[in-house]
Amino acid sequence: MLEETERGEDTALARYRSALKDELPADIRSVVEAQMQGVQRNHDQIRALRDQHKAAATH
């Protein structure tokens, strides 16, 4: 389940990166960048949980 969630976060990050390649008004760019940072934090937390779970399963 964590791997699927991480895959979803990967997809979201890719879309945010794509959106930021476009010309956006400064206020919109600021919002998109802030949202992308939140998605990145979520992604990193999910990856850490996944790695902890894998490590616990092998012990």
C-alpha distance matrix in Angstrom:
0.0 3.8 5.4 5.2 6.3 8.6 9.9 10.8 12.5 14.3 15.6 16.8 18.5 20.2 21.6 22.9 24.5 26.0 27.4 28.9 30.9 32.8 35.8 34.8 37.1 36.8 35.5 32.7 31.8 31.6 29.2 26.9 27.1 26.2 23.2 22.0 22.5 20.3 17.5 18.2 18.0 14.6 13.4 15.2 13.8 10.1 11.4 13.4 10.9 8.9 12.5 13.5 10.9 12.1 15.6 15.6 14.4 17.3 19.8
3.8 0.0 3.8 5.4 5.0 6.1 8.6 9.8 10.5 12.2 14.3 15.2 16.3 18.3 20.1 21.0 22.3 24.3 25.7 26.8 28.8 31.0 33.9 32.9 35.1 34.5 33.4 30.8 29.6 29.2 27.0 24.8 24.5 23.6 20.9 19.5 19.5 17.5 14.9 15.0 14.7 11.6 10.1 11.5 10.2 6.5 7.6 9.8 7.5 5.7 9.4 10.8 9.0 10.4 13.6 14.1 13.7 16.3 18.7
5.4 3.8 0.0 3.8 5.4 5.0 6.2 8.7 9.8 10.4 12.5 14.3 15.1 16.5 18.6 20.0 20.9 22.6 24.4 25.7 27.2 29.6 32.7 32.1 34.7 34.3 33.5 30.8 29.3 29.3 27.4 24.7 24.4 24.1 21.4 19.5 19.9 18.4 15.3 15.1 15.6 12.9 10.4 12.0 11.9 8.2 7.9 10.9 9.8 6.9 9.8 12.2 10.7 10.7 14.1 15.4 14.6 16.5 19.5
5.2 5.4 3.8 0.0 3.8 5.4 5.0 6.3 8.7 9.7 10.7 12.6 14.3 15.4 16.9 18.7 20.1 21.3 22.9 24.6 26.2 28.2 31.4 30.7 33.2 33.2 32.3 29.3 28.2 28.5 26.2 23.5 23.8 23.5 20.4 18.8 19.8 18.2 14.8 15.5 16.4 13.3 11.2 13.7 13.6 10.0 10.6 13.8 12.5 10.2 13.4 15.6 13.9 14.3 17.8 18.7 17.7 19.9 22.9
6.3 5.0 5.4 3.8 0.0 3.8 5.4 5.1 6.3 8.7 9.9 10.7 12.4 14.3 15.6 16.7 18.5 20.1 21.2 22.7 24.8 26.7 29.6 28.5 30.8 30.6 29.4 26.6 25.6 25.5 23.1 20.7 20.9 20.3 17.2 15.9 16.7 14.7 11.6 12.6 13.1 9.8 8.3 11.2 10.8 7.4 9.1 12.2 10.9 9.7 13.1 15.0 13.9 15.0 18.1 19.0 18.6 21.1 23.6
8.6 6.1 5.0 5.4 3.8 0.0 3.8 5.3 5.0 6.1 8.7 9.8 10.4 12.3 14.3 15.2 16.3 18.3 19.9 20.9 22.8 25.1 28.1 27.3 29.8 29.3 28.5 25.8 24.3 24.3 22.4 19.7 19.4 19.1 16.5 14.4 15.0 13.7 10.4 10.3 11.3 8.7 6.0 8.6 9.3 6.2 6.6 10.2 10.1 8.6 11.3 13.9 13.5 14.1 16.9 18.5 18.4 20.3 23.0
9.9 8.6 6.2 5.0 5.4 3.8 0.0 3.8 5.4 4.9 6.3 8.7 9.8 10.6 12.6 14.4 15.3 16.6 18.6 20.1 21.5 23.7 27.0 26.5 29.3 29.3 28.7 25.7 24.2 24.8 22.9 19.9 19.9 20.3 17.4 15.1 16.5 15.6 12.0 12.2 14.1 11.7 8.8 11.7 13.0 10.0 9.9 13.7 13.7 11.7 14.2 17.0 16.4 16.3 19.4 21.2 20.6 22.3 25.3
10.8 9.8 8.7 6.3 5.1 5.3 3.8 0.0 3.8 5.3 5.1 6.3 8.7 9.9 10.8 12.5 14.4 15.4 16.7 18.6 20.4 22.1 25.2 24.4 27.0 27.1 26.2 23.1 22.1 22.6 20.4 17.5 18.1 18.2 15.0 13.3 15.2 13.8 10.1 11.5 13.4 10.7 8.9 12.4 13.3 10.6 11.7 15.3 15.0 13.8 16.6 19.1 18.4 19.0 22.1 23.4 23.0 25.1 27.9
12.5 10.5 9.8 8.7 6.3 5.0 5.4 3.8 0.0 3.8 5.3 5.0 6.1 8.6 9.9 10.5 12.2 14.1 15.2 16.5 18.6 20.6 23.5 22.5 24.9 24.6 23.8 20.9 19.6 19.8 17.8 15.0 15.0 15.0 12.1 10.1 11.5 10.4 6.7 7.7 9.8 7.6 5.6 9.3 10.7 8.9 10.0 13.3 13.7 13.2 15.6 18.0 18.1 18.9 21.5 23.1 23.3 25.2 27.7
14.3 12.2 10.4 9.7 8.7 6.1 4.9 5.3 3.8 0.0 3.8 5.5 5.1 6.2 8.7 10.0 10.6 12.3 14.3 15.4 16.9 19.3 22.5 22.1 24.9 24.7 24.5 21.6 19.8 20.4 19.0 15.7 15.5 16.3 13.8 11.0 12.6 12.6 8.9 8.7 11.6 10.3 7.4 10.3 12.6 10.9 10.7 14.3 15.4 14.2 16.0 19.0 19.2 19.3 21.9 23.9 24.0 25.4 28.2
15.6 14.3 12.5 10.7 9.9 8.7 6.3 5.1 5.3 3.8 0.0 3.8 5.5 5.1 6.4 8.8 10.0 10.6 12.4 14.4 15.7 17.6 20.9 20.6 23.5 23.9 23.6 20.3 18.9 20.1 18.4 15.0 15.6 16.7 13.8 11.5 14.0 13.9 10.2 11.1 14.2 12.6 10.4 13.7 15.7 13.9 14.2 17.8 18.5 17.2 19.4 22.3 22.1 22.3 25.1 27.0 26.7 28.3 31.2
16.8 15.2 14.3 12.6 10.7 9.8 8.7 6.3 5.0 5.5 3.8 0.0 3.8 5.4 5.2 6.3 8.7 9.8 10.6 12.4 14.6 16.1 19.0 18.1 20.7 20.9 20.3 17.1 15.9 16.8 14.8 11.6 12.4 13.3 10.2 8.2 11.1 10.8 7.3 9.1 12.1 10.8 9.6 13.0 14.8 13.6 14.6 17.9 18.6 18.1 20.4 22.9 23.1 23.7 26.3 28.0 28.2 30.0 32.6
18.5 16.3 15.1 14.3 12.4 10.4 9.8 8.7 6.1 5.1 5.5 3.8 0.0 3.8 5.4 5.1 6.1 8.5 9.8 10.6 12.6 14.9 17.7 17.2 19.9 19.6 19.5 16.6 14.6 15.4 14.2 10.8 10.5 11.9 9.7 6.5 9.0 9.9 6.7 7.0 10.6 10.4 8.7 11.5 14.1 13.5 13.8 16.9 18.4 18.0 19.7 22.4 23.1 23.5 25.8 27.8 28.3 29.7 32.3
20.2 18.3 16.5 15.4 14.3 12.3 10.6 9.9 8.6 6.2 5.1 5.4 3.8 0.0 3.8 5.5 5.1 6.1 8.6 9.9 10.9 13.3 16.6 16.8 19.9 20.2 20.6 17.5 15.4 17.0 16.1 12.4 12.5 14.7 12.6 9.5 12.3 13.5 10.5 10.5 14.3 14.1 11.9 14.5 17.3 16.5 16.2 19.6 21.1 20.2 21.7 24.8 25.3 25.3 27.6 29.9 30.0 31.3 34.0
21.6 20.1 18.6 16.9 15.6 14.3 12.6 10.8 9.9 8.7 6.4 5.2 5.4 3.8 0.0 3.8 5.4 5.0 6.1 8.6 10.0 11.4 14.6 14.4 17.5 18.3 18.3 14.9 13.5 15.5 14.1 10.4 11.6 13.8 11.4 9.2 12.7 13.6 10.9 12.1 15.6 15.2 13.8 16.8 19.2 18.4 18.8 22.1 23.3 22.6 24.5 27.3 27.7 28.0 30.5 32.5 32.6 34.1 36.9
22.9 21.0 20.0 18.7 16.7 15.2 14.4 12.5 10.5 10.0 8.8 6.3 5.1 5.5 3.8 0.0 3.8 5.4 5.0 6.2 8.8 10.3 13.0 12.2 15.0 15.2 15.2 12.1 10.2 11.9 10.8 7.0 7.8 10.2 8.3 6.0 9.6 11.0 9.1 10.2 13.6 13.9 13.2 15.8 18.2 18.1 18.7 21.5 23.0 22.9 24.7 27.2 28.0 28.6 30.8 32.7 33.3 34.8 37.3
24.5 22.3 20.9 20.1 18.5 16.3 15.3 14.4 12.2 10.6 10.0 8.7 6.1 5.1 5.4 3.8 0.0 3.8 5.4 5.1 6.6 9.3 12.2 12.4 15.6 15.6 16.5 13.7 11.1 13.0 13.0 9.3 8.9 12.0 11.0 8.0 10.7 13.1 11.3 11.0 14.7 15.6 14.2 16.3 19.3 19.3 19.2 22.0 24.0 23.6 24.9 27.7 28.7 28.9 30.9 33.2 33.8 34.9 37.5
26.0 24.3 22.6 21.3 20.1 18.3 16.6 15.4 14.1 12.3 10.6 9.8 8.5 6.1 5.0 5.4 3.8 0.0 3.8 5.4 5.3 7.3 10.8 11.6 15.2 16.1 17.2 14.1 12.0 14.7 14.5 10.8 11.4 14.7 13.4 11.0 14.2 16.1 14.1 14.4 18.1 18.6 17.2 19.5 22.4 22.0 22.0 25.1 26.8 26.2 27.6 30.5 31.3 31.3 33.5 35.9 36.1 37.3 40.0
27.4 25.7 24.4 22.9 21.2 19.9 18.6 16.7 15.2 14.3 12.4 10.6 9.8 8.6 6.1 5.0 5.4 3.8 0.0 3.8 5.4 5.6 8.5 8.4 11.8 13.0 13.8 10.5 8.8 11.9 11.5 8.0 9.6 12.8 11.6 10.2 13.6 15.3 14.0 14.9 18.3 18.9 18.2 20.6 23.2 23.1 23.6 26.5 28.0 27.8 29.4 32.1 32.9 33.3 35.5 37.6 38.0 39.4 42.0
28.9 26.8 25.7 24.6 22.7 20.9 20.1 18.6 16.5 15.4 14.4 12.4 10.6 9.9 8.6 6.2 5.1 5.4 3.8 0.0 3.8 5.3 7.4 7.5 10.6 11.0 12.4 9.8 7.0 9.8 10.6 7.5 7.7 11.4 11.4 9.6 12.3 14.8 14.1 14.4 17.6 18.9 18.3 20.2 22.9 23.4 23.6 26.2 28.2 28.2 29.5 32.1 33.3 33.7 35.5 37.8 38.5 39.8 42.2
30.9 28.8 27.2 26.2 24.8 22.8 21.5 20.4 18.6 16.9 15.7 14.6 12.6 10.9 10.0 8.8 6.6 5.3 5.4 3.8 0.0 3.8 6.7 8.6 12.2 13.0 15.1 12.7 10.0 13.2 14.3 11.2 11.3 15.1 15.1 13.0 15.6 18.3 17.2 17.1 20.6 21.8 20.7 22.5 25.6 25.8 25.6 28.3 30.5 30.1 31.2 34.1 35.2 35.3 37.2 39.7 40.2 41.2 43.8
32.8 31.0 29.6 28.2 26.7 25.1 23.7 22.1 20.6 19.3 17.6 16.1 14.9 13.3 11.4 10.3 9.3 7.3 5.6 5.3 3.8 0.0 3.8 6.0 9.7 11.6 13.6 11.1 9.3 13.0 13.9 11.4 12.4 16.0 15.9 14.6 17.5 19.9 19.0 19.5 22.8 23.9 23.1 25.2 28.0 28.2 28.4 31.1 33.0 32.8 34.1 36.9 37.9 38.1 40.2 42.5 43.0 44.2 46.7
35.8 33.9 32.7 31.4 29.6 28.1 27.0 25.2 23.5 22.5 20.9 19.0 17.7 16.6 14.6 13.0 12.2 10.8 8.5 7.4 6.7 3.8 0.0 3.8 6.9 9.0 11.6 9.9 8.5 12.1 13.7 12.0 13.0 16.4 17.0 16.3 18.8 21.3 21.0 21.6 24.6 25.9 25.6 27.5 30.2 30.7 31.0 33.6 35.5 35.6 36.9 39.5 40.6 41.0 42.9 45.2 45.9 47.1 49.6
34.8 32.9 32.1 30.7 28.5 27.3 26.5 24.4 22.5 22.1 20.6 18.1 17.2 16.8 14.4 12.2 12.4 11.6 8.4 7.5 8.6 6.0 3.8 0.0 3.8 6.2 8.1 6.2 5.6 9.2 10.4 9.4 11.0 13.9 14.5 14.6 17.1 19.1 19.3 20.3 23.0 24.3 24.5 26.4 28.8 29.5 30.2 32.6 34.3 34.7 36.2 38.5 39.7 40.4 42.3 44.3 45.2 46.6 48.9
37.1 35.1 34.7 33.2 30.8 29.8 29.3 27.0 24.9 24.9 23.5 20.7 19.9 19.9 17.5 15.0 15.6 15.2 11.8 10.6 12.2 9.7 6.9 3.8 0.0 3.8 5.6 5.3 6.1 8.6 10.1 10.6 12.1 14.3 15.4 16.2 18.3 20.2 21.0 22.1 24.4 25.8 26.5 28.3 30.3 31.3 32.4 34.4 36.1 36.9 38.4 40.4 41.7 42.7 44.5 46.3 47.4 49.0 51.1
36.8 34.5 34.3 33.2 30.6 29.3 29.3 27.1 24.6 24.7 23.9 20.9 19.6 20.2 18.3 15.2 15.6 16.1 13.0 11.0 13.0 11.6 9.0 6.2 3.8 0.0 3.8 5.5 5.0 6.1 8.7 9.9 10.4 12.2 14.2 15.1 16.4 18.5 19.9 20.7 22.6 24.5 25.3 26.7 28.7 30.2 31.1 32.9 34.7 35.8 37.0 38.9 40.5 41.6 43.1 44.9 46.3 47.8 49.7
35.5 33.4 33.5 32.3 29.4 28.5 28.7 26.2 23.8 24.5 23.6 20.3 19.5 20.6 18.3 15.2 16.5 17.2 13.8 12.4 15.1 13.6 11.6 8.1 5.6 3.8 0.0 3.8 5.5 5.2 6.5 8.8 10.0 10.8 12.6 14.4 15.6 17.1 18.7 20.1 21.6 23.1 24.5 26.1 27.6 29.1 30.5 32.1 33.6 34.9 36.4 38.1 39.5 40.9 42.4 44.0 45.4 47.2 48.9
32.7 30.8 30.8 29.3 26.6 25.8 25.7 23.1 20.9 21.6 20.3 17.1 16.6 17.5 14.9 12.1 13.7 14.1 10.5 9.8 12.7 11.1 9.9 6.2 5.3 5.5 3.8 0.0 3.8 5.4 5.2 6.2 8.6 9.9 10.7 12.2 14.3 15.6 16.6 18.3 20.2 21.3 22.4 24.3 26.0 27.0 28.4 30.4 31.8 32.7 34.5 36.3 37.5 38.8 40.6 42.1 43.3 45.1 47.0
31.8 29.6 29.3 28.2 25.6 24.3 24.2 22.1 19.6 19.8 18.9 15.9 14.6 15.4 13.5 10.2 11.1 12.0 8.8 7.0 10.0 9.3 8.5 5.6 6.1 5.0 5.5 3.8 0.0 3.8 5.5 5.1 6.0 8.5 9.8 10.3 12.2 14.3 15.2 16.1 18.3 19.9 20.6 22.3 24.3 25.5 26.5 28.4 30.2 31.0 32.4 34.4 35.8 36.9 38.5 40.4 41.6 43.1 45.1
31.6 29.2 29.3 28.5 25.5 24.3 24.8 22.6 19.8 20.4 20.1 16.8 15.4 17.0 15.5 11.9 13.0 14.7 11.9 9.8 13.2 13.0 12.1 9.2 8.6 6.1 5.2 5.4 3.8 0.0 3.8 5.5 5.2 6.2 8.6 9.9 10.7 12.6 14.4 15.3 16.8 18.6 19.9 21.2 22.9 24.5 25.7 27.2 29.0 30.3 31.6 33.2 34.9 36.2 37.6 39.3 40.7 42.4 44.1
29.2 27.0 27.4 26.2 23.1 22.4 22.9 20.4 17.8 19.0 18.4 14.8 14.2 16.1 14.1 10.8 13.0 14.5 11.5 10.6 14.3 13.9 13.7 10.4 10.1 8.7 6.5 5.2 5.5 3.8 0.0 3.8 5.5 5.1 6.2 8.5 9.9 10.8 12.4 14.2 15.5 16.8 18.3 20.1 21.4 22.7 24.4 26.0 27.3 28.6 30.4 31.9 33.2 34.7 36.3 37.7 39.1 41.0 42.7
26.9 24.8 24.7 23.5 20.7 19.7 19.9 17.5 15.0 15.7 15.0 11.6 10.8 12.4 10.4 7.0 9.3 10.8 8.0 7.5 11.2 11.4 12.0 9.4 10.6 9.9 8.8 6.2 5.1 5.5 3.8 0.0 3.8 5.5 5.1 6.1 8.6 9.9 10.5 12.1 14.3 15.3 16.2 18.2 20.0 20.9 22.2 24.3 25.7 26.6 28.3 30.2 31.3 32.6 34.4 36.0 37.1 38.9 40.9
27.1 24.5 24.4 23.8 20.9 19.4 19.9 18.1 15.0 15.5 15.6 12.4 10.5 12.5 11.6 7.8 8.9 11.4 9.6 7.7 11.3 12.4 13.0 11.0 12.1 10.4 10.0 8.6 6.0 5.2 5.5 3.8 0.0 3.8 5.4 5.0 6.2 8.8 9.8 10.4 12.4 14.3 15.0 16.4 18.5 19.9 20.8 22.5 24.4 25.4 26.7 28.6 30.2 31.3 32.7 34.6 35.9 37.5 39.3
26.2 23.6 24.1 23.5 20.3 19.1 20.3 18.2 15.0 16.3 16.7 13.3 11.9 14.7 13.8 10.2 12.0 14.7 12.8 11.4 15.1 16.0 16.4 13.9 14.3 12.2 10.8 9.9 8.5 6.2 5.1 5.5 3.8 0.0 3.8 5.4 5.1 6.5 8.8 9.9 10.8 12.6 14.3 15.5 16.9 18.6 20.1 21.4 23.0 24.5 25.9 27.3 28.9 30.5 31.8 33.3 34.9 36.7 38.2
23.2 20.9 21.4 20.4 17.2 16.5 17.4 15.0 12.1 13.8 13.8 10.2 9.7 12.6 11.4 8.3 11.0 13.4 11.6 11.4 15.1 15.9 17.0 14.5 15.4 14.2 12.6 10.7 9.8 8.6 6.2 5.1 5.4 3.8 0.0 3.8 5.4 5.1 6.3 8.6 9.9 10.7 12.3 14.3 15.5 16.6 18.4 20.1 21.3 22.5 24.4 25.9 27.0 28.6 30.3 31.7 33.0 34.9 36.7
22.0 19.5 19.5 18.8 15.9 14.4 15.1 13.3 10.1 11.0 11.5 8.2 6.5 9.5 9.2 6.0 8.0 11.0 10.2 9.6 13.0 14.6 16.3 14.6 16.2 15.1 14.4 12.2 10.3 9.9 8.5 6.1 5.0 5.4 3.8 0.0 3.8 5.3 5.0 6.1 8.6 9.8 10.3 12.2 14.2 15.1 16.2 18.3 19.9 20.7 22.3 24.2 25.5 26.7 28.4 30.1 31.2 32.9 34.9
22.5 19.5 19.9 19.8 16.7 15.0 16.5 15.2 11.5 12.6 14.0 11.1 9.0 12.3 12.7 9.6 10.7 14.2 13.6 12.3 15.6 17.5 18.8 17.1 18.3 16.4 15.6 14.3 12.2 10.7 9.9 8.6 6.2 5.1 5.4 3.8 0.0 3.8 5.4 5.0 6.2 8.7 9.7 10.5 12.4 14.2 15.2 16.5 18.5 19.8 21.0 22.6 24.3 25.7 26.9 28.6 30.2 31.8 33.4
20.3 17.5 18.4 18.2 14.7 13.7 15.6 13.8 10.4 12.6 13.9 10.8 9.9 13.5 13.6 11.0 13.1 16.1 15.3 14.8 18.3 19.9 21.3 19.1 20.2 18.5 17.1 15.6 14.3 12.6 10.8 9.9 8.8 6.5 5.1 5.3 3.8 0.0 3.8 5.4 5.1 6.3 8.6 9.9 10.7 12.3 14.2 15.4 16.7 18.3 20.0 21.2 22.6 24.4 25.8 27.1 28.6 30.6 32.1
17.5 14.9 15.3 14.8 11.6 10.4 12.0 10.1 6.7 8.9 10.2 7.3 6.7 10.5 10.9 9.1 11.3 14.1 14.0 14.1 17.2 19.0 21.0 19.3 21.0 19.9 18.7 16.6 15.2 14.4 12.4 10.5 9.8 8.8 6.3 5.0 5.4 3.8 0.0 3.8 5.4 5.0 6.1 8.6 9.9 10.4 12.1 14.2 15.3 16.2 18.2 19.9 20.9 22.4 24.2 25.6 26.7 28.7 30.6
18.2 15.0 15.1 15.5 12.6 10.3 12.2 11.5 7.7 8.7 11.1 9.1 7.0 10.5 12.1 10.2 11.0 14.4 14.9 14.4 17.1 19.5 21.6 20.3 22.1 20.7 20.1 18.3 16.1 15.3 14.2 12.1 10.4 9.9 8.6 6.1 5.0 5.4 3.8 0.0 3.8 5.4 5.0 6.1 8.6 9.8 10.4 12.3 14.2 15.1 16.4 18.3 19.9 20.9 22.4 24.3 25.6 27.1 29.0
18.0 14.7 15.6 16.4 13.1 11.3 14.1 13.4 9.8 11.6 14.2 12.1 10.6 14.3 15.6 13.6 14.7 18.1 18.3 17.6 20.6 22.8 24.6 23.0 24.4 22.6 21.6 20.2 18.3 16.8 15.5 14.3 12.4 10.8 9.9 8.6 6.2 5.1 5.4 3.8 0.0 3.8 5.4 5.1 6.2 8.6 9.9 10.6 12.4 14.2 15.3 16.6 18.4 20.0 21.1 22.6 24.3 26.0 27.5
14.6 11.6 12.9 13.3 9.8 8.7 11.7 10.7 7.6 10.3 12.6 10.8 10.4 14.1 15.2 13.9 15.6 18.6 18.9 18.9 21.8 23.9 25.9 24.3 25.8 24.5 23.1 21.3 19.9 18.6 16.8 15.3 14.3 12.6 10.7 9.8 8.7 6.3 5.0 5.4 3.8 0.0 3.8 5.5 5.1 6.1 8.6 9.9 10.6 12.2 14.2 15.3 16.4 18.3 19.9 21.0 22.4 24.5 26.1
13.4 10.1 10.4 11.2 8.3 6.0 8.8 8.9 5.6 7.4 10.4 9.6 8.7 11.9 13.8 13.2 14.2 17.2 18.2 18.3 20.7 23.1 25.6 24.5 26.5 25.3 24.5 22.4 20.6 19.9 18.3 16.2 15.0 14.3 12.3 10.3 9.7 8.6 6.1 5.0 5.4 3.8 0.0 3.8 5.5 5.2 6.1 8.6 9.9 10.4 12.2 14.2 15.3 16.4 18.3 19.9 21.0 22.7 24.7
15.2 11.5 12.0 13.7 11.2 8.6 11.7 12.4 9.3 10.3 13.7 13.0 11.5 14.5 16.8 15.8 16.3 19.5 20.6 20.2 22.5 25.2 27.5 26.4 28.3 26.7 26.1 24.3 22.3 21.2 20.1 18.2 16.4 15.5 14.3 12.2 10.5 9.9 8.6 6.1 5.1 5.5 3.8 0.0 3.8 5.5 5.1 6.2 8.7 9.8 10.5 12.3 14.2 15.3 16.4 18.3 19.9 21.3 23.0
13.8 10.2 11.9 13.6 10.8 9.3 13.0 13.3 10.7 12.6 15.7 14.8 14.1 17.3 19.2 18.2 19.3 22.4 23.2 22.9 25.6 28.0 30.2 28.8 30.3 28.7 27.6 26.0 24.3 22.9 21.4 20.0 18.5 16.9 15.5 14.2 12.4 10.7 9.9 8.6 6.2 5.1 5.5 3.8 0.0 3.8 5.4 5.1 6.2 8.6 9.9 10.6 12.3 14.3 15.3 16.5 18.3 20.2 21.5
10.1 6.5 8.2 10.0 7.4 6.2 10.0 10.6 8.9 10.9 13.9 13.6 13.5 16.5 18.4 18.1 19.3 22.0 23.1 23.4 25.8 28.2 30.7 29.5 31.3 30.2 29.1 27.0 25.5 24.5 22.7 20.9 19.9 18.6 16.6 15.1 14.2 12.3 10.4 9.8 8.6 6.1 5.2 5.5 3.8 0.0 3.8 5.4 5.1 6.1 8.6 9.8 10.5 12.3 14.2 15.2 16.4 18.5 20.3
11.4 7.6 7.9 10.6 9.1 6.6 9.9 11.7 10.0 10.7 14.2 14.6 13.8 16.2 18.8 18.7 19.2 22.0 23.6 23.6 25.6 28.4 31.0 30.2 32.4 31.1 30.5 28.4 26.5 25.7 24.4 22.2 20.8 20.1 18.4 16.2 15.2 14.2 12.1 10.4 9.9 8.6 6.1 5.1 5.4 3.8 0.0 3.8 5.4 5.0 6.1 8.6 9.8 10.5 12.2 14.2 15.2 16.7 18.7
13.4 9.8 10.9 13.8 12.2 10.2 13.7 15.3 13.3 14.3 17.8 17.9 16.9 19.6 22.1 21.5 22.0 25.1 26.5 26.2 28.3 31.1 33.6 32.6 34.4 32.9 32.1 30.4 28.4 27.2 26.0 24.3 22.5 21.4 20.1 18.3 16.5 15.4 14.2 12.3 10.6 9.9 8.6 6.2 5.1 5.4 3.8 0.0 3.8 5.4 5.1 6.1 8.6 9.9 10.5 12.2 14.2 15.6 16.9
10.9 7.5 9.8 12.5 10.9 10.1 13.7 15.0 13.7 15.4 18.5 18.6 18.4 21.1 23.3 23.0 24.0 26.8 28.0 28.2 30.5 33.0 35.5 34.3 36.1 34.7 33.6 31.8 30.2 29.0 27.3 25.7 24.4 23.0 21.3 19.9 18.5 16.7 15.3 14.2 12.4 10.6 9.9 8.7 6.2 5.1 5.4 3.8 0.0 3.8 5.4 5.1 6.1 8.6 9.8 10.5 12.2 14.4 15.7
8.9 5.7 6.9 10.2 9.7 8.6 11.7 13.8 13.2 14.2 17.2 18.1 18.0 20.2 22.6 22.9 23.6 26.2 27.8 28.2 30.1 32.8 35.6 34.7 36.9 35.8 34.9 32.7 31.0 30.3 28.6 26.6 25.4 24.5 22.5 20.7 19.8 18.3 16.2 15.1 14.2 12.2 10.4 9.8 8.6 6.1 5.0 5.4 3.8 0.0 3.8 5.5 5.1 6.2 8.6 9.9 10.5 12.5 14.6
12.5 9.4 9.8 13.4 13.1 11.3 14.2 16.6 15.6 16.0 19.4 20.4 19.7 21.7 24.5 24.7 24.9 27.6 29.4 29.5 31.2 34.1 36.9 36.2 38.4 37.0 36.4 34.5 32.4 31.6 30.4 28.3 26.7 25.9 24.4 22.3 21.0 20.0 18.2 16.4 15.3 14.2 12.2 10.5 9.9 8.6 6.1 5.1 5.4 3.8 0.0 3.8 5.4 5.1 6.1 8.6 9.8 10.8 12.7
13.5 10.8 12.2 15.6 15.0 13.9 17.0 19.1 18.0 19.0 22.3 22.9 22.4 24.8 27.3 27.2 27.7 30.5 32.1 32.1 34.1 36.9 39.5 38.5 40.4 38.9 38.1 36.3 34.4 33.2 31.9 30.2 28.6 27.3 25.9 24.2 22.6 21.2 19.9 18.3 16.6 15.3 14.2 12.3 10.6 9.8 8.6 6.1 5.1 5.5 3.8 0.0 3.8 5.5 5.1 6.1 8.5 10.1 11.0
10.9 9.0 10.7 13.9 13.9 13.5 16.4 18.4 18.1 19.2 22.1 23.1 23.1 25.3 27.7 28.0 28.7 31.3 32.9 33.3 35.2 37.9 40.6 39.7 41.7 40.5 39.5 37.5 35.8 34.9 33.2 31.3 30.2 28.9 27.0 25.5 24.3 22.6 20.9 19.9 18.4 16.4 15.3 14.2 12.3 10.5 9.8 8.6 6.1 5.1 5.4 3.8 0.0 3.8 5.4 5.1 6.1 8.7 10.2
12.1 10.4 10.7 14.3 15.0 14.1 16.3 19.0 18.9 19.3 22.3 23.7 23.5 25.3 28.0 28.6 28.9 31.3 33.3 33.7 35.3 38.1 41.0 40.4 42.7 41.6 40.9 38.8 36.9 36.2 34.7 32.6 31.3 30.5 28.6 26.7 25.7 24.4 22.4 20.9 20.0 18.3 16.4 15.3 14.3 12.3 10.5 9.9 8.6 6.2 5.1 5.5 3.8 0.0 3.8 5.5 5.1 6.4 9.0
15.6 13.6 14.1 17.8 18.1 16.9 19.4 22.1 21.5 21.9 25.1 26.3 25.8 27.6 30.5 30.8 30.9 33.5 35.5 35.5 37.2 40.2 42.9 42.3 44.5 43.1 42.4 40.6 38.5 37.6 36.3 34.4 32.7 31.8 30.3 28.4 26.9 25.8 24.2 22.4 21.1 19.9 18.3 16.4 15.3 14.2 12.2 10.5 9.8 8.6 6.1 5.1 5.4 3.8 0.0 3.8 5.5 5.4 6.7
15.6 14.1 15.4 18.7 19.0 18.5 21.2 23.4 23.1 23.9 27.0 28.0 27.8 29.9 32.5 32.7 33.2 35.9 37.6 37.8 39.7 42.5 45.2 44.3 46.3 44.9 44.0 42.1 40.4 39.3 37.7 36.0 34.6 33.3 31.7 30.1 28.6 27.1 25.6 24.3 22.6 21.0 19.9 18.3 16.5 15.2 14.2 12.2 10.5 9.9 8.6 6.1 5.1 5.5 3.8 0.0 3.8 5.5 5.4
14.4 13.7 14.6 17.7 18.6 18.4 20.6 23.0 23.3 24.0 26.7 28.2 28.3 30.0 32.6 33.3 33.8 36.1 38.0 38.5 40.2 43.0 45.9 45.2 47.4 46.3 45.4 43.3 41.6 40.7 39.1 37.1 35.9 34.9 33.0 31.2 30.2 28.6 26.7 25.6 24.3 22.4 21.0 19.9 18.3 16.4 15.2 14.2 12.2 10.5 9.8 8.5 6.1 5.1 5.5 3.8 0.0 3.8 5.6
17.3 16.3 16.5 19.9 21.1 20.3 22.3 25.1 25.2 25.4 28.3 30.0 29.7 31.3 34.1 34.8 34.9 37.3 39.4 39.8 41.2 44.2 47.1 46.6 49.0 47.8 47.2 45.1 43.1 42.4 41.0 38.9 37.5 36.7 34.9 32.9 31.8 30.6 28.7 27.1 26.0 24.5 22.7 21.3 20.2 18.5 16.7 15.6 14.4 12.5 10.8 10.1 8.7 6.4 5.4 5.5 3.8 0.0 3.8
19.8 18.7 19.5 22.9 23.6 23.0 25.3 27.9 27.7 28.2 31.2 32.6 32.3 34.0 36.9 37.3 37.5 40.0 42.0 42.2 43.8 46.7 49.6 48.9 51.1 49.7 48.9 47.0 45.1 44.1 42.7 40.9 39.3 38.2 36.7 34.9 33.4 32.1 30.6 29.0 27.5 26.1 24.7 23.0 21.5 20.3 18.7 16.9 15.7 14.6 12.7 11.0 10.2 9.0 6.7 5.4 5.6 3.8 0.0
